[in-house]
Every structure is written in C-alpha cells, then in structure tokens.
Amino acid sequence: MVQAVEDPYCKERLVPAHQMGPTSRRECPAKAQAAWRQMSTNNVDSLVRVADIIHPGLPESDQVFAERVRLFPQGCLALMEDDKMWGYAISHPICRRQPPALDSLLGELASDADQYYIHDLAILPEYRGHGLAYECVTKLLAIANAEEYPTISLISVYNTAPFWGRFGFVPVTVDECLQEKLLDYGGDATYLERNNKE
C-alpha cells in the first residue's frame, strides 16, 4: 500500500526582512536535515509507530515488516533525522502481478520473481512537501533497474495514483485473484505498473 502524496519539489517561501525573527527559516528545513538510509531490523519498532499513524485502517504486524527487511534489506529505507524515523519505504521482488496479501508473511522471495514491487512508501505529515518522496521513489527505481526487473508495481491507496503517474505508473487490468486482494486495501486501491524497458 503506497501513501506518499506531496509536491516532489521543495517550494521556498521568502519571508520579508521586517518579518524575520531569530528562528525564521526557509519553508524547506526538513530536506537538509532528514535523509533516506537503508533500514535494519532494529528500525522495525519505529516503522510500526509511523505506519500506525499513517495507515490506521490498514494495519500490518511488526513480523511482516521485519521479514521484508530480512529478505530484501536493500529495498527497505528509513527516513531518519537525529535517530528518529519520519518515514519509510518497503520494496522487494515478486512474481508479476502477484503482490502479497495485506499483513501476510512471504516466507521467502520467489526464486522466479520477475517484477519489482513497492509495498509501501509513507512519510509523516511534518516531512511532506520537501521532495523526500520524490527522492525515495528515485532510489527505489534505481534499485529495480540495477536488479534488471522489466516492470515495477504497487498498490496505490488514498487516491495517490496521480502522484505515481509522474513516475510512469499507470493502472492495469487485473485478474479476479488480484482484484480480491485489492479489496483489503480499501475501496480506492488501484494496482499500478511501470515499464522500465520499452
């Protein structure tokens, strides 16, 4: 489930000199402070706290997140500032158009995986609007390309398909099995794909 919605570019708001105080800053302070880092299983408790805030109606257990980090750590990123997590991304390979059901364990990555899957990208409201989602998506696309997956997929929730459209993700026709999985993600859930190679 992918939530990230923000303007991907930092917009600066200039403050007139007569209104500036000792703490006046540009509107984009978070960009310079927070950074995406590879996640470890030590970050899972913080990840769950963020997920509970952003996805209260789509809960997943800490075991699910810990498993994803163990199975494909290079696809799991944490947005950190001063040792506090402000967002995260979970991604890994799957068989094409066979994403895992919500809150389910994989056991292992499929040996015949042929598609990259962005399971979740979430950023707390305080850090949205600074280009951090754009930066994260760029990193995930680079991972998928380095692993030579021809397509990337995700399940868009909260009407975020237009955001993902900026990166070339488009809705695709899904079979009955996948349509049933989408129901668990909410009525607005949409399965999107992006072709990496034309």
MOJORA-V532860 format. One record per pair of residues at least 12 apart in sequence whose C-alpha atoms are under 10 Angstrom apart, sorted by the first residue. I is the first residue (numbers start at 1). J is the second residue. D is the distance in whole Angstrom. If there is no record, write none. Layout:
((I/J/D) (I/J/D))
This chain:
((1/55/9) (1/58/8) (1/90/10) (1/102/8) (1/118/8) (1/119/6) (1/120/5) (1/121/8) (1/122/9) (1/154/7) (1/155/5) (1/156/6) (1/157/6) (1/158/9) (1/182/9) (1/185/7) (1/186/10) (1/189/8) (1/190/9) (1/191/10) (2/55/10) (2/89/9) (2/90/9) (2/118/7) (2/119/7) (2/120/4) (2/121/5) (2/122/7) (2/154/7) (2/155/6) (2/156/5) (2/157/6) (2/158/8) (2/159/10) (2/160/8) (2/161/9) (2/164/9) (2/185/10) (2/189/9) (2/190/10) (3/54/8) (3/55/8) (3/120/7) (3/121/6) (3/122/6) (3/123/8) (3/133/10) (3/155/9) (3/156/7) (3/157/6) (3/158/6) (3/159/8) (3/160/7) (3/161/9) (3/163/10) (3/164/10) (4/54/10) (4/87/10) (4/89/10) (4/120/8) (4/121/6) (4/122/5) (4/123/6) (4/124/9) (4/125/10) (4/128/8) (4/132/10) (4/133/6) (4/134/9) (4/136/10) (4/137/10) (4/156/9) (4/157/9) (4/158/9) (4/160/7) (4/161/10) (4/163/8) (4/164/9) (5/121/10) (5/122/9) (5/123/9) (5/125/10) (5/128/8) (5/129/8) (5/133/8) (5/134/10) (5/158/9) (5/159/9) (5/160/6) (5/161/9) (5/162/9) (5/163/6) (5/164/9) (6/123/9) (6/125/10) (6/127/10) (6/128/6) (6/129/5) (6/130/8) (6/131/7) (6/132/9) (6/133/7) (6/134/8) (6/160/9) (6/163/8) (7/128/8) (7/129/5) (7/130/7) (7/131/7) (7/132/9) (7/133/9) (7/134/8) (7/163/8) (8/128/9) (8/129/7) (8/130/7) (8/131/4) (8/132/7) (8/133/6) (8/134/5) (8/135/8) (8/137/10) (8/163/9) (8/166/10) (9/28/10) (9/129/7) (9/130/6) (9/131/5) (9/132/8) (9/133/9) (9/134/8) (9/135/9) (10/26/10) (10/27/8) (10/28/6) (10/29/9) (10/30/10) (10/31/8) (10/128/9) (10/129/6) (10/130/4) (10/131/5) (10/132/9) (11/26/9) (11/27/7) (11/28/7) (11/129/8) (11/130/7) (11/131/9) (12/25/9) (12/26/6) (12/27/5) (12/28/6) (12/29/10) (12/130/9) (13/25/9) (13/26/6) (13/27/5) (13/28/8) (14/26/7) (14/27/8) (15/27/9) (27/129/9) (27/130/9) (28/127/9) (28/128/10) (28/129/8) (28/130/6) (28/131/9) (29/127/9) (29/130/8) (30/81/9) (30/126/8) (30/127/6) (30/128/9) (30/129/9) (30/130/7) (30/131/10) (30/132/9) (31/127/8) (31/128/10) (31/129/9) (31/130/6) (31/131/7) (31/132/7) (32/81/10) (32/130/9) (33/80/9) (33/81/6) (33/82/8) (34/78/10) (34/79/6) (34/80/5) (34/81/5) (34/82/8) (34/83/10) (34/84/9) (34/85/9) (34/86/8) (34/87/10) (34/127/9) (34/132/9) (35/77/10) (35/78/8) (35/79/5) (35/80/6) (35/81/7) (35/82/10) (35/85/10) (35/86/10) (35/87/10) (35/132/8) (35/135/10) (35/136/10) (36/76/10) (36/77/6) (36/78/5) (36/79/4) (36/80/6) (36/81/9) (36/85/10) (36/86/10) (36/87/9) (36/88/8) (36/89/9) (36/132/8) (36/133/10) (36/135/8) (36/136/7) (36/139/9) (37/74/10) (37/76/9) (37/77/5) (37/78/5) (37/79/6) (37/80/7) (37/88/9) (37/136/10) (38/69/9) (38/73/7) (38/74/6) (38/75/8) (38/76/6) (38/77/5) (38/78/6) (38/79/9) (38/80/10) (38/88/10) (38/89/10) (39/66/10) (39/69/7) (39/70/10) (39/73/7) (39/74/8) (39/75/9) (39/76/5) (39/77/5) (39/78/5) (39/79/9) (39/80/10) (39/88/8) (39/89/9) (39/90/9) (40/66/8) (40/69/6) (40/70/8) (40/73/7) (40/74/10) (40/76/8) (40/77/9) (40/78/9) (41/62/10) (41/65/8) (41/66/6) (41/67/8) (41/68/9) (41/69/6) (41/70/7) (41/73/9) (41/76/10) (42/66/9) (42/69/10) (43/65/10) (43/66/9) (43/69/9) (43/77/10) (43/78/8) (43/83/10) (43/84/10) (43/85/8) (43/88/10) (44/61/10) (44/62/7) (44/63/9) (44/64/10) (44/65/7) (44/66/6) (44/67/10) (44/69/9) (44/78/10) (44/88/10) (45/62/7) (45/65/9) (45/66/9) (45/85/10) (46/62/10) (46/78/9) (46/84/8) (46/85/6) (46/86/9) (46/87/9) (46/88/10) (47/62/8) (47/65/8) (47/66/10) (47/78/8) (47/79/10) (47/85/7) (47/86/9) (47/87/7) (47/88/7) (47/89/9) (47/122/10) (48/60/8) (48/61/8) (48/62/6) (48/63/10) (48/65/8) (48/66/10) (48/88/10) (49/62/10) (49/85/9) (49/86/10) (49/87/10) (50/85/8) (50/86/7) (50/87/7) (50/88/8) (50/122/8) (50/123/8) (50/124/7) (51/87/9) (51/88/9) (51/120/9) (51/121/10) (51/122/7) (51/123/9) (51/124/9) (53/122/10) (53/123/10) (53/124/8) (53/125/10) (54/87/10) (54/122/7) (54/123/8) (54/124/7) (54/125/9) (55/122/9) (55/157/10) (55/158/10) (57/184/10) (57/185/9) (57/186/9) (58/102/8) (58/103/8) (58/184/8) (58/185/7) (58/186/8) (59/102/8) (59/103/7) (59/185/10) (60/102/7) (60/103/5) (60/104/8) (61/102/10) (61/103/6) (61/104/9) (61/105/10) (62/103/9) (63/103/9) (63/104/9) (63/105/8) (64/102/9) (64/103/6) (64/104/6) (64/105/6) (64/106/8) (64/107/10) (65/90/8) (65/103/9) (65/104/10) (65/105/9) (66/105/10) (67/104/10) (67/105/7) (67/106/8) (67/107/8) (67/108/9) (68/90/7) (68/91/8) (68/92/8) (68/105/8) (68/106/8) (68/107/9) (68/108/9) (68/109/9) (68/119/10) (69/90/8) (69/91/9) (69/92/9) (70/108/10) (71/92/8) (71/93/10) (71/106/9) (71/107/9) (71/108/7) (71/109/7) (72/90/9) (72/91/8) (72/92/6) (72/93/8) (72/108/10) (72/109/8) (73/90/9) (73/91/9) (73/92/9) (74/90/9) (74/91/9) (74/92/9) (74/140/9) (74/143/8) (75/89/8) (75/90/6) (75/91/5) (75/92/6) (75/93/9) (75/116/10) (75/117/9) (75/118/9) (75/119/10) (75/139/9) (75/140/7) (75/141/10) (75/143/7) (75/144/9) (76/88/7) (76/89/6) (76/90/5) (76/91/6) (76/92/8) (76/118/10) (76/119/10) (76/120/9) (76/121/10) (76/140/9) (77/89/5) (77/90/7) (77/91/9) (77/121/9) (77/136/8) (77/139/9) (77/140/9) (78/90/9) (78/121/10) (78/122/10) (78/123/10) (78/136/10) (79/122/9) (79/123/8) (79/124/10) (79/127/9) (79/132/8) (79/133/10) (79/136/9) (85/123/9) (85/124/9) (86/122/9) (86/123/6) (86/124/6) (86/125/9) (86/126/8) (86/127/7) (86/128/10) (87/121/8) (87/122/5) (87/123/4) (87/124/6) (87/125/9) (87/127/8) (87/128/10) (87/132/9) (87/133/9) (88/120/8) (88/121/6) (88/122/6) (88/123/7) (88/124/9) (88/133/10) (88/136/9) (89/118/8) (89/119/8) (89/120/5) (89/121/4) (89/122/6) (89/123/9) (89/133/9) (89/136/8) (89/137/9) (89/140/9) (90/117/9) (90/118/6) (90/119/5) (90/120/5) (90/121/7) (90/122/9) (90/140/9) (91/116/7) (91/117/6) (91/118/4) (91/119/5) (91/120/7) (91/121/9) (91/140/8) (91/143/10) (91/144/9) (91/152/10) (91/153/10) (91/154/9) (92/109/8) (92/113/10) (92/115/9) (92/116/6) (92/117/5) (92/118/7) (92/119/8) (92/140/10) (92/143/10) (92/144/9) (92/152/10) (93/109/7) (93/110/8) (93/111/10) (93/112/9) (93/113/6) (93/114/7) (93/115/6) (93/116/4) (93/117/6) (93/118/9) (93/119/10) (93/144/9) (93/147/9) (93/149/8) (93/152/9) (93/153/10) (94/106/10) (94/109/7) (94/110/6) (94/111/9) (94/112/8) (94/113/5) (94/114/6) (94/115/5) (94/116/6) (94/117/6) (94/118/10) (94/152/10) (94/153/9) (95/109/9) (95/110/7) (95/111/9) (95/112/7) (95/113/4) (95/114/5) (95/115/6) (95/116/8) (95/117/9) (96/112/10) (96/113/7) (96/114/6) (96/115/5) (96/116/8) (96/117/9) (96/150/10) (96/151/8) (96/152/9) (96/153/8) (96/193/10) (97/114/10) (97/115/8) (97/116/10) (97/117/9) (97/152/10) (97/153/8) (97/154/9) (97/172/10) (97/174/8) (97/175/9) (97/177/10) (97/178/7) (97/191/9) (97/192/10) (97/193/9) (98/113/10) (98/115/9) (98/117/9) (98/153/10) (98/177/9) (98/178/7) (98/181/9) (99/115/10) (99/116/10) (99/117/7) (99/118/9) (99/119/8) (99/153/9) (99/154/8) (99/155/9) (99/178/8) (99/181/8) (99/182/10) (99/191/10) (100/117/10) (100/119/9) (100/178/10) (100/181/8) (101/178/9) (101/180/9) (101/181/6) (101/182/8) (101/183/10) (101/184/8) (101/185/9) (102/119/10) (102/181/8) (102/182/9) (102/183/10) (102/184/7) (102/185/7) (103/184/10) (113/149/9) (114/147/10) (114/148/9) (114/149/6) (114/150/8) (114/151/8) (114/152/9) (115/144/8) (115/147/10) (115/148/9) (115/149/5) (115/150/7) (115/151/5) (115/152/6) (115/153/7) (115/193/10) (115/195/10) (116/140/9) (116/141/9) (116/143/9) (116/144/6) (116/145/9) (116/147/9) (116/148/9) (116/149/6) (116/150/8) (116/151/6) (116/152/5) (116/153/6) (116/154/9) (116/193/10) (116/194/10) (117/140/9) (117/144/9) (117/149/10) (117/151/9) (117/152/6) (117/153/5) (117/154/6) (117/155/9) (117/193/9) (118/137/9) (118/140/8) (118/141/9) (118/144/10) (118/152/7) (118/153/6) (118/154/5) (118/155/8) (118/156/10) (119/153/9) (119/154/6) (119/155/7) (119/156/9) (120/154/8) (120/155/8) (120/156/9) (120/157/10) (121/133/8) (121/136/8) (121/137/8) (121/154/10) (121/156/10) (133/163/10) (134/163/9) (134/164/10) (134/166/10) (134/167/9) (137/164/9) (137/167/8) (138/167/9) (140/152/10) (141/167/9) (141/194/10) (141/196/9) (144/196/8) (145/196/7) (145/197/9) (148/196/9) (148/197/9) (149/195/9) (149/196/7) (149/197/9) (150/194/9) (150/195/6) (150/196/5) (150/197/6) (150/198/9) (151/169/10) (151/193/7) (151/194/5) (151/195/5) (151/196/5) (151/197/8) (151/198/10) (152/168/10) (152/169/8) (152/192/8) (152/193/6) (152/194/5) (152/195/7) (152/196/7) (153/169/8) (153/170/9) (153/171/10) (153/172/10) (153/191/7) (153/192/6) (153/193/4) (153/194/6) (153/195/9) (154/169/9) (154/171/10) (154/189/10) (154/190/8) (154/191/6) (154/192/5) (154/193/7) (154/194/9) (155/171/10) (155/182/8) (155/185/8) (155/188/10) (155/189/6) (155/190/5) (155/191/5) (155/192/6) (155/193/9) (156/169/10) (156/171/10) (156/182/10) (156/185/9) (156/186/10) (156/188/8) (156/189/5) (156/190/5) (156/191/6) (156/192/7) (157/182/10) (157/185/7) (157/186/7) (157/187/9) (157/188/6) (157/189/5) (157/190/7) (157/191/9) (158/185/10) (158/186/8) (158/187/9) (158/188/6) (158/189/7) (158/190/9) (159/187/10) (159/188/6) (159/189/8) (159/190/8) (160/188/9) (160/189/9) (160/190/9) (161/188/10) (161/189/9) (161/190/7) (161/191/9) (161/192/8) (164/192/8) (164/193/9) (164/194/9) (165/192/9) (165/193/10) (165/194/9) (167/194/8) (168/192/9) (168/193/8) (168/194/6) (168/195/8) (168/196/9) (169/191/9) (169/192/6) (169/193/5) (169/194/4) (169/195/8) (170/190/9) (170/191/8) (170/192/5) (170/193/5) (170/194/6) (170/195/9) (171/190/7) (171/191/6) (171/192/4) (171/193/6) (171/194/9) (172/190/9) (172/191/7) (172/192/6) (172/193/7) (172/194/10) (173/191/8) (173/192/9) (174/190/10) (174/191/8) (174/192/10) (178/191/9) (179/191/9))
